[in-house]
Amino acid sequence: MISVNNLRKEFKKVIKDPGLKGAVKALFSPKHEIIAAVDGISFEVAKGEVLGFIGPNGAGKSTVIKMLTGILTPTSGSCTINGKNPTVDRKKYVKEIGVVFGQRTQLWWDLPLVETYTVLKEIYEIGEDRFRERMAFLNEVLELEDFISSPVRTLSLGQRMRADIAASMLHSPKVLFLDEPTIGLDVVVKDNIRRAIMKINKEEQTTVILTTHDISDIELLCDRIVMIDHGRNVYDGSLRELKKNYGQMRELTFEADPASDLTAEAFRRGLKLSDDDISIKNDKNVFTIRFNSDSMPVGDMLNHTLSLTKVKDIAVKDADIEEIIRRLYKEGAGENE
């Protein structure tokens, strides 16, 4: 369905010396520097797959999405979606995709929402019967009934996001690009949008590429993850494999006996672990120890803890996905240096 091969996007940046003299010089004889926002990214996405496309701020995610949607033209490399080149076959291509940018809307601000959909119906040349059928489905999935007659400018952020997703799905696209669709939303609205994405994907086999900083989006929606940093691939695989390969961190929590006067420094003493492999927090005798179980097995860490103090309560849990991604980013950044 989607094939991305060695995609690269360069931007020309003006280099300016400081002060007024530098500004004048840059105006009449500017110097330029070439910046590679995306540097040779490749990946494939199968029909009906939900791909989590993630990375830190400035990693190049939005630039890649803009090239895949035809907004930007790659400097080199290629991408094809359903056999079409987004920049060459633009008119035919846009009828097969839907796009939602979390901070931007495709809705008409002063029109009632239902009239916005009527305008989009004409733009996408959707027949009347198909339009009624489609709106019934989107009403059911995204629960638009309560505000579909309201002007777009009166909608809450959560309502507008649901309305935007409905607008992007009105013409039954084969591919849906969602850029931060749950950003700034409360827990209930996020849950509604996630359920809608899952239902659309399951019932219509819509291929979804999702960029997000919300870890729950990744865990609940994505079959696979492509992670980028500094414009390059860092990881491509399943969430399960990610946890298996980078999930060695464990979190030990216990309440120490106040009589032991245990401190973080005393706990750390005698452990042959680097700062990357252990972190210790102590809040009123409640300790939280994050440690690399490859460097020190869980059993050894428990024995070490019990040798230092009596504990009132103790628990060990796996690292959460945020910690796993943090470690992978750090490893990827080290490789790029």
N, C-alpha and C positions, 0 to 999 in steps of 0.2 A: 504493500500500500504506500509506504513512505520510504524513500531511499535517500540518504544524505551521505555524500562522498567527498571527503577532504575539503569541506566548506571553509572558506576564508573570507573575512571582511576587513578591509583596511580603511582607516580614516586619516585624512591629512590634518595635522594640528599645527597651528601657527606658534612659533617660539618667539616670545617677546622679552626683551631685556627690561629690567626694572626702570621706573621713573618716566618722565615726560619724553626724554630723549629716546628711550626704548620704544615708547608708543609711536613716536613719529617715524622711527626707523622701520618698525614693523608695518606701518601704513604704506610706505613707499618702496621698501625693499625687504619684504617679509621672508623669514626663514621658516621652513616647514620640517616637520617630523612625521614619519609614517607610523601610525599606531595600529596594531593588529588587535581588533576587538574580539574577533573569532579566528582561531589559528589551527585550521586543519581538523575540524570535527567531522566524525563519521558515525552513523548509526542507522539501523533499519527498524521500522515499526510495522507489525503485521496488521491486517484488517481486524477490527474489533478489539484491538489492544488498548489499554489505558496506560500511557507512559508518563511517569513522573520525571519532569525535566527540571533539575534543581541545581543550585549552586549559590555561593555567597553573592552579595551585592557587587556589581561590577564584573561578574564572571563572564558575561556575554550572552545570558539567557534570552533577554529581550531582543538582542540583535539577531540571534538565530531564528527566533519566532518571526521577526519581521521579514527575514529572507524566505522563510518557509511559506509565509502568507503573500509574498510578492511585493511587499512594501519597499524592501531594499533589494538591490541587485548584488549578488556575491562578487567579490573581487576575483576569486577563482574557486574551483571546485564545482560541484553540481548538486542539485536536489530535485527529485521528482516525486510528485504526490499523485497517486492513481494514474500514473503514466503521463502526467502533464508537468511542464516546467512552469513554475509560478510566475516568472517574469515574461516568458515568451507567449504562453497561452493564457494570459491574464483574464480575458473576458470570459472564456469558458471555465477557467479554473475557479474563479470566485463564486460561481454558482454551486460548487461542490464542497465549499468549506464554510464554517462558521467561526467567528472570532469574538472573544470577549476579553477586553483589557480591564482589569479591576478598577482602575482610577479614571477610565474614560467610558463614555456612553455613546451608543449609536441611536438613541431614542430622541425624538423631537421634544424639546423641553416644555413647550407651552401646549402641546396637543394632548388630549386624553390618550391614555395608553392604547386603547382599542383602535383609535384612528392611526396611531403610529404603525400598528400591525397592518392596517388596511393599505397604508402607503407602501410598506415593504412587500405586501402581496403583489402590488402592481410592478414594483421594481424587479421582483424575482419571477414575474409572469406566472403566478400560481392560480390555477383555476378555482372557481368559486366553491365547488364541492370539496376539492382537496383542501382548500383554505379552512372551511368549516370543520372538516375532519381533523385537520392539524391543530386548530385552536382548541378543540375539545380535548385532544391528547395533552397539549401543553398546559391547559387549565387544570387537568387532573394531576399531572406530574408536579407542576410548580405552584399550584394553588394561587392562581391569579385573580380569581373571582372577586375578592374583597376590594381590589383596587384597580381593576381593569378600566373602569370609567373615569378614574382620577387623572388630572393632568400630571405629566411626568415630574414636573418641578415640585409637586406636593408629596412625592413618594419618599419613604425612608430609604436609607442605604440598602437595607436588606431586601425591601420590595423592588428597588431599582435593579439590584443585581439579578434577582429572579426574572424580572422583566427583560433584562439584557440577554440572559441565557435563552429565554423563550424567543427573542428576536433573532438570535443567532441560529436557532434550530427551526425556524419557521419554514424554510425551504428544504428541509430534510437533508442537511449536508452529510457527506460521507466522512468528513474529518472535522473535528471540533477542537479549536485551539483556545485554551482557557489560561489566561495570564493572571495569576493571583485572584481567583474568583471569590475567595472567602476572606479577603483582607479587610480588616476593620469591622467584621460582623460579629454579633453575639453568638453564643453557643447554639441556641435554638435555630437561628437562621442558617448557620453553618451546617447543622445537621440536615436541615431541609434541602439545602443545595446539594450536599453530598448524596443524599438519597435520590435526588432527581438525576444527577449525573450517572449514578449506578443503574437506574431504571432505563434511561435513554440508551446507555451503552448495551445493556442486556437485551432490551426489546428490539432495538434497531441496528445492533452491531456497529454503532458509530465508533470510529477510531478517535481517541481522545489524547491530546498532548496537553499536560497540565504542568504549569510552573507554579511553585508555591514555596513559602517559607513555613507553612503550617505542617508540622510533623504528622498531625492526625490525618490530614488530607492524603499524605503519602501512604500511611499505614492502612487506611480504610479503602482507598480508591485504586491504587496503582499496582498493576501486575509486575511492572519492571521499572527500574530507575536508570536514567542516564544523568550522571553528575558531571558538571564542568567547573573548571576554575582557571582563571587567567586565559579564557578562550579556548581551553583544551579539554579533551576527555580525561576524567579522573576515574570514573567507574561506570560500567555498563553491565547490569545484571539484575537479579531478583533481590527483593528485600530480604528474603530468607538467606541468600548467600552473603549479602552484606552483613547481616547479623552474625553469621557463622565466621566470616573472615575478620571482622573488625569488632566483634562483640565480646572481646576478652575482659573488658572492664566489668567489675562487680561493685556493688555498693553494700557495705556493711554498716548497719546502724545498731547502736546499743546505748543503754543508759548505764553509766558507770556508778559504782558505789562512791558516794561523796567522801567517805572516809579514806579512800585511796589517794585522793588529791591528784588524780591522773590528769596530765596536760597533753596537749597535742605534741609538744616537743618530746615528752617522755615516751609517748606511744611510738613516735617515729624513730627513736633511738634504737639502734641494733638492727633495723631493717635495711637490707641492701637493695633498696629500690630507688630509681631515679625520680626526679620531680615529675616526669611524664607518666610514671607508673603508679604514683600514689598522691592523693590529696586528702587532707585531714581538716575537718571542721568540728569545733566543740562549742556547744551552746548549753550552758548550765548542766554540764555533765552528760549531755546527750551528744554522742559522737557520730559523725557521718564520715566513713572512710571509703573513698573510691580508689580501687587498686586493680592492677593488671594481673588477672589470674594466671596468665602464661608465665609471668615472672615470679609470682608467689601463689601457689594453689590455695583454694578457699579453706581447706582443712588446716593448712599451716597458719593462715591469717587468724582463724578462730582460736587455735592453740596459743598464738601470740597474745591475742586479746585476753583470754582467760588466765594467762599467766601473770597479767598485770593488774587485774582488778576483778572483783565480783561484779556480775552484771545483773540488773533487774529485768532487762528485756533485751533480746538480740534478734536481728533479722538480716538476711542476705538476699539481694535481688539482682537480676541481670541489669546491665546498663540499658538506659533508654535509647531510643533511636537518635535523639539529639546528640548524645555523647558519642555514639558510633560515627555519625556524620562529621562531628567536630574532629575526631581523630583521623578520619579519612581525608578531610580537607587539609589538615596539617601535614599529612604524609604526601598528598598531592602537591602542596605548595613547596615542600622540601625538594621533591623531584624536579620541579620546574625552575629552581634556583640555579 
